[in-house]
Amino acid sequence: MGTLLLLSPSRLLLLLLFMIGYSAAEASATPAAIQQRTRTRTTPGFVYTRARGKCTPQYWSSRTETWPKMVPQMSTVSNVFGSRAFERYRYDLTLLEAASRSDDLGNAFARLLKESTAALLNSYARKGYPYSAWEIKTLVIQALVSKQAAAIQAHTFRQANLACNQLHL
């Protein structure tokens, strides 16, 4: 009770309204809804899931497999993808860093870089990959003109990388 006295009146009112709303929702819940909520709470798992397979950016960033000699891990993005990439990304950003980025959610250019890095590596290392290295580099340069173009191209590379996973399990 001593803790409630330390709250300002407005916060106390918000807390009271929350408690009333929560108890009303619990009281009106059907047994099936309560059972579903209980089942959901006890199911283990993670909010963030990673795509698995031998063609994903996560796979290449894990260093499980040796990178193709044509594309060393410490190659910079600007050296591999050209001057347009130099304008968009850090000058010293390596392909390994690009493949292991975690800031690509909602960032079309970061997602493009991540997926195109995996696509480039797949083009050298995976027989039957649908794009050649020069096609990937050209498509990346073309996609750097806008967020929309980057998002579309990143999605296209992601689909190719996921399809490649099916071939190379």
C-alpha positions as CSV (number, residue, x, y, z in Angstrom):
1,M,0.0,0.0,0.0
2,G,2.9,2.3,0.6
3,T,3.9,2.1,-3.0
4,L,0.5,3.4,-4.2
5,L,0.9,6.5,-2.1
6,L,4.0,7.4,-4.0
7,L,2.1,7.4,-7.4
8,S,0.7,10.6,-8.7
9,P,-3.1,10.8,-8.9
10,S,-3.0,10.6,-12.7
11,R,-0.9,7.4,-12.6
12,L,-3.0,5.9,-9.9
13,L,-6.1,6.6,-12.0
14,L,-4.5,4.9,-15.0
15,L,-3.5,1.9,-12.9
16,L,-7.0,1.6,-11.6
17,L,-8.5,1.8,-15.1
18,F,-6.1,-0.8,-16.3
19,M,-7.0,-3.2,-13.5
20,I,-10.7,-2.7,-14.0
21,G,-10.4,-3.3,-17.8
22,Y,-8.2,-6.4,-17.3
23,S,-10.6,-7.9,-14.7
24,A,-13.6,-7.2,-17.0
25,A,-11.9,-8.9,-19.9
26,E,-11.0,-11.9,-17.8
27,A,-14.5,-12.2,-16.5
28,S,-16.1,-12.0,-20.0
29,A,-13.6,-14.5,-21.6
30,T,-15.0,-17.8,-22.7
31,P,-13.5,-21.0,-21.5
32,A,-12.1,-21.7,-25.0
33,A,-10.4,-18.3,-25.1
34,I,-8.8,-18.9,-21.7
35,Q,-7.6,-22.3,-22.7
36,Q,-6.1,-20.9,-25.9
37,R,-4.4,-18.1,-24.0
38,T,-3.0,-20.6,-21.5
39,R,-1.7,-22.8,-24.3
40,T,0.0,-19.9,-26.0
41,R,1.7,-18.8,-22.7
42,T,3.2,-22.3,-22.2
43,T,4.4,-22.8,-25.7
44,P,8.2,-22.2,-25.8
45,G,9.8,-20.3,-28.6
46,F,11.3,-17.0,-29.7
47,V,9.8,-13.9,-31.1
48,Y,12.6,-13.5,-33.6
49,T,13.1,-16.4,-36.0
50,R,15.8,-16.8,-38.6
51,A,15.5,-18.4,-41.9
52,R,17.5,-21.5,-42.1
53,G,19.3,-23.1,-45.0
54,K,22.6,-23.0,-46.9
55,C,21.7,-19.9,-49.0
56,T,20.5,-17.3,-46.5
57,P,22.4,-14.3,-45.3
58,Q,22.4,-15.8,-41.8
59,Y,24.1,-19.0,-43.1
60,W,26.8,-17.0,-44.8
61,S,27.4,-14.8,-41.8
62,S,27.8,-17.8,-39.5
63,R,31.0,-18.8,-41.4
64,T,29.9,-22.4,-41.5
65,E,31.2,-22.8,-45.0
66,T,34.2,-21.2,-46.6
67,W,33.3,-18.2,-48.7
68,P,34.1,-18.4,-52.4
69,K,37.6,-17.1,-53.3
70,M,36.1,-14.5,-55.7
71,V,34.4,-12.8,-52.7
72,P,36.5,-12.7,-49.6
73,Q,34.7,-12.0,-46.3
74,M,36.6,-8.8,-45.7
75,S,35.8,-7.3,-49.1
76,T,34.1,-4.0,-48.8
77,V,30.6,-3.4,-50.1
78,S,31.9,-0.4,-52.1
79,N,34.6,-2.5,-53.8
80,V,32.2,-5.3,-54.7
81,F,29.1,-3.3,-55.7
82,G,30.6,-0.1,-57.0
83,S,30.5,3.6,-56.4
84,R,26.7,3.8,-56.0
85,A,27.0,1.5,-53.0
86,F,29.8,3.7,-51.7
87,E,27.4,6.6,-51.7
88,R,24.7,4.7,-49.8
89,Y,26.7,2.6,-47.2
90,R,29.7,3.1,-45.0
91,Y,33.0,3.1,-47.0
92,D,34.5,0.4,-44.8
93,L,31.4,-1.9,-44.5
94,T,32.5,-5.5,-45.3
95,L,30.4,-8.2,-46.9
96,L,30.6,-10.2,-43.7
97,E,29.1,-7.3,-41.8
98,A,26.5,-6.8,-44.5
99,A,25.4,-10.4,-44.3
100,S,25.1,-10.3,-40.6
101,R,23.1,-7.0,-40.3
102,S,20.1,-7.0,-38.0
103,D,18.8,-3.5,-38.9
104,D,17.1,-4.6,-42.1
105,L,13.5,-4.7,-40.7
106,G,11.8,-1.7,-42.2
107,N,15.0,-0.5,-43.9
108,A,14.8,-1.3,-47.6
109,F,18.5,-0.4,-48.3
110,A,19.8,-2.6,-45.5
111,R,17.6,-5.5,-46.6
112,L,18.8,-5.1,-50.2
113,L,22.4,-5.2,-49.0
114,K,21.9,-8.2,-46.8
115,E,20.0,-10.3,-49.4
116,S,22.2,-9.2,-52.3
117,T,25.3,-10.3,-50.4
118,A,23.9,-13.7,-49.9
119,A,22.8,-13.8,-53.6
120,L,26.3,-12.9,-54.7
121,L,27.8,-15.6,-52.6
122,N,25.2,-18.1,-53.8
123,S,26.0,-17.2,-57.4
124,Y,29.6,-18.3,-56.9
125,A,29.0,-21.2,-54.6
126,R,25.7,-22.8,-55.6
127,K,25.3,-24.5,-58.9
128,G,22.0,-23.6,-60.6
129,Y,21.5,-20.3,-58.8
130,P,19.3,-18.2,-61.0
131,Y,21.5,-15.0,-61.1
132,S,25.1,-14.6,-62.2
133,A,27.4,-12.4,-60.2
134,W,27.4,-9.6,-62.8
135,E,23.6,-9.6,-62.9
136,I,23.4,-9.3,-59.1
137,K,25.8,-6.4,-59.1
138,T,23.9,-4.6,-61.9
139,L,20.5,-5.2,-60.2
140,V,21.9,-3.8,-56.9
141,I,23.2,-0.6,-58.5
142,Q,19.8,-0.2,-60.3
143,A,17.9,-0.8,-57.1
144,L,19.8,1.9,-55.1
145,V,17.8,4.7,-56.8
146,S,14.8,4.5,-54.4
147,K,13.4,2.8,-51.4
148,Q,10.7,1.2,-53.4
149,A,13.2,-0.2,-56.0
150,A,15.4,-1.4,-53.1
151,A,12.5,-3.2,-51.4
152,I,11.4,-4.9,-54.5
153,Q,14.9,-6.1,-55.5
154,A,15.6,-7.2,-51.9
155,H,12.4,-9.3,-52.0
156,T,13.3,-10.8,-55.3
157,F,16.8,-11.8,-54.0
158,R,15.2,-13.2,-50.8
159,Q,12.9,-15.4,-52.9
160,A,15.8,-16.6,-54.9
161,N,17.8,-17.3,-51.8
162,L,14.9,-19.2,-50.2
163,A,14.3,-21.2,-53.4
164,C,18.1,-22.0,-53.4
165,N,17.7,-23.5,-49.9
166,Q,15.3,-26.1,-51.3
167,L,17.9,-27.2,-53.8
168,H,20.8,-27.3,-51.4
169,L,19.4,-28.8,-48.1
